[in-house]
Amino acid sequence: MKVLIQNPLTLSYFEDDHKWTIDPEHALDFKDSRSAARFCSEHNLLDMEIVLKFPQERFDVHMPAWAAAPTGQARPETVTHTFAA
């Protein structure tokens, strides 16, 4: 199993500094999903997906990076509203 970061709009995978690839074999393979989530959080990539990629694609698991990020990280599209009393 590989742990990858994928752009859900382009379906490309993170390769290295500012490089993306459509080939999962060339993508950066993280040690575990926690490391991938931490990387997304630290590099402002919370709108990406973390993919657990298996040899048989039908077993792949996709999760939003914001959902796996360390606590205290907000969802990218979250808007804070202030209401008057």
MARBAKE-795955 format. One record per atom (N, C-alpha, C, O, CB): x, y, z. Coordinates in pm, whole numbers, plus 50000, padded with zeros to 5 digits. Glycine has a CB too. Layout:
XYZ ...
***
This chain:
500844988250000 500005000050000 500885012450000 501925012950066 499045000050122 500445022549925 501125035549921 500205045949984 498975044849977 501505039549776 500805056050044 500055067250100 500445079550018 501585084150023 500355069350255 499485084849943 499745095549848 498855107649875 497835106649944 499545090649705 499245118949820 498405131049822 497935133349679 498735133649586 499185143649880 496625135049664 496045136749531 495225149649523 494515153149617 495185124749494 495345156449411 494495167949384 493175162449330 493165156249223 495185178049281 492065164449401 490795158549357 490225164849230 489345158949167 489785159849467 490705176549191 490215182949068 490955178048944 490345175648840 490365198149080 492285176548955 493075172348840 493395157448842 493835151848742 494365180348834 493185151148957 493505136948980 494995134048973 495395122548961 492765128348879 495825144448980 497265142548981 497745140549125 497065144349221 497995154648916 498905134449139 499495131149268 500705139949296 501435143549204 499885116249274 500905143249423 502055151249463 503325143149442 503435131749488 501935156049610 504295149249372 505575142449345 506685148149433 507335140749506 505955143749196 506905161049426 507835168049513 507605183049496 506615187049434 509315164249480 508475191149548 508285205749547 507625210949421 508245211549315 509605212549565 506375214649433 505595220849325 505475212149200 505165217349093 506205233949287 505705199149211 505555190149096 504465180049125 504385174349234 506895183049065 503625177849025 502535168249034 502635158648917 503155162248811 501145175549035 502155146548933 502225136448830 500905128848821 500185127348920 503385126848857 500595124148703 499375115848689 499685101248720 498765093148736 498795117048547 500965097848730 501395084148755 501625081848904 502575087448960 502665080948675 500805073748969 500995071449113 502335064849146 502805065649259 499875062849166 502955058349048 504265052149071 505365062549091 506385059649154 504625042948953 505175074649039 506165085349053 505835094749170 506615103749200 506255093348924 504705092749234 504285101449344 505075098749471 505595087849492 502785099649371 505155109049554 505815107649683 504975098449771 503785100849792 506025121549751 505595087949823 504925078149909 505255081450054 506415080450096 505345063549873 504245085450131 504445089050271 504485076450358 503945066050322 503335098550319 505135077650471 505285066350564 503935061250612 503715049250624 506145070450684 503015070550640 501685067050688 500745078950664 501195089650624 501705063250839 499465076850688 498485087450661 498675099450754 498385110750715 497065082050676 499165097150874 499405108250966 500495117550911 500375129750921 499805102951106 501545111750853 502605119850793 502085127750673 502435139350655 503795110850750 501245121550592 500655128450477 499745139850524 499775150750466 499855118550389 498955137550626 498065147850679 498875159450736 498535171150715 497135142050787 499935156350808 500785166850865 501425175050751 501485187350759 501885160550957 501895168350647 502485175350532 501455184750469 501775196350441 502995165050427 500245179950448 499185188350390 498925200450477 498775211650426 497895180350372 498875198350607 498625209350700 499745219650695 499485231650693 498465203950843 500985214950693 502135223950695 502365231150562 503045241450559 503375216250732 501815225850453 502045231650321 500765237250256 500695238950134 502655221250230 499775240050340 498525246050293 497885237950180 497465243350078 498775260350245 497815224850201 497225215750102 495995208550159 495705197250121 498265205550056 495295215050251 494155208550316 492965206350222 492015199550259 493715216750433 493015211950102 491955209450005 492265197349915 491515194349822 491735221949918 493355190549943 493735178549870 493155166149937 492505167050042 495265177349860 493385154549877 492955141849937 494175133349970 495185133749900 492015134249842 494055125750076 495055115650108 494485102550054 493345098950081 495355114850265 495315095449978 494865083149914 495695071449965 496925071649959 494955084249760 495005061350015 495655048650047 495515040249921 494425035349890 495025041550176 496605038649850 496595032549717 497065018149725 498185015249769 497495040549619 496205009149683 496484994849687 496784989649546 496424996149448 495304987049749 497424978049535 497704972449402 496444971049317 496484973149195 498374958849416 495334967449380 494054966949308 493294979749338 492894982149452 493214954249349 493094987949236 492505001249252 491165001249324 490815010949390 492345007649118 490404990549311 489074990249373 489134990849526 488124993349591 488334977749330 490314988449584 490464989049729 490995002549778 491155004549898 491384978049775 491285011749686 491815024849724 490855032149818 489635030949807 492095033449599 491435039649911 490665047450007 491055062149990 492245065449992 490905042550155 490065070849972 490285085349957 489675092350078 488545089550118 489655090749823 490445101550136 489915109550247 490395123850232 491535126250192 490345103650386 489525133350264 489945147350255 491065150150354 491005145750468 488755156850281 492075157250310 493215160150398 492785167950521 493325165850630 494295167950323 491815177150506 491385185150621 490795176250730 490915179450848 490345195650578 490175165050693 489565156250792 490605148250868 490365144050981 488585146750725 491765146150807 492815138250872 493885146950937 494795141951002 493465128950770 493765160150918 494785169450970 494775169651123 493765166351186 494545183550915 495905173651182 495945174851328 494835183951379 494425193151309 497315180151372 494365181451498 493285189451554 493665204151556 494835207751572 492945184751695 492655212451540 492875226851536 492965232251395 492955244351375 494135230251611 493045223351297 493075227651158 491635228551109 490845219451130 493925217951068 491315239451044 489955241450996 489785235950855 490745234850779 489595256350998 488575232550823 488215228850688 488505240550596 488225251850635 486725224550679 489045238650477 489425249850391 488295259450359 488525271450352 489995244750265 487095254450339 485995263350301 485195268450421 484155274650404 485075256150206 485685265750542 484985270150661 485025285350673 486075291550658 485595263550786 483865291150700 483765305550719 483255308050859 482275301850902 482835312250611 483895317150930 483465320451064 482485332251056 482785342450995 484675323851156 481325330651120 480315341051120 480195346751260 480255339451359 478955335551071 480025359751268 479775366551395 478345371751392 477955379051300 480815378051420 477575367951491 476185372251497 476005382451609 476535380651719 475245360051518 475265392951582 474985403051683 473895397851776 472955391151732 474555416451618 474045400851903 473065396252003 471895405552012 470975403252091 473695394752139 
***
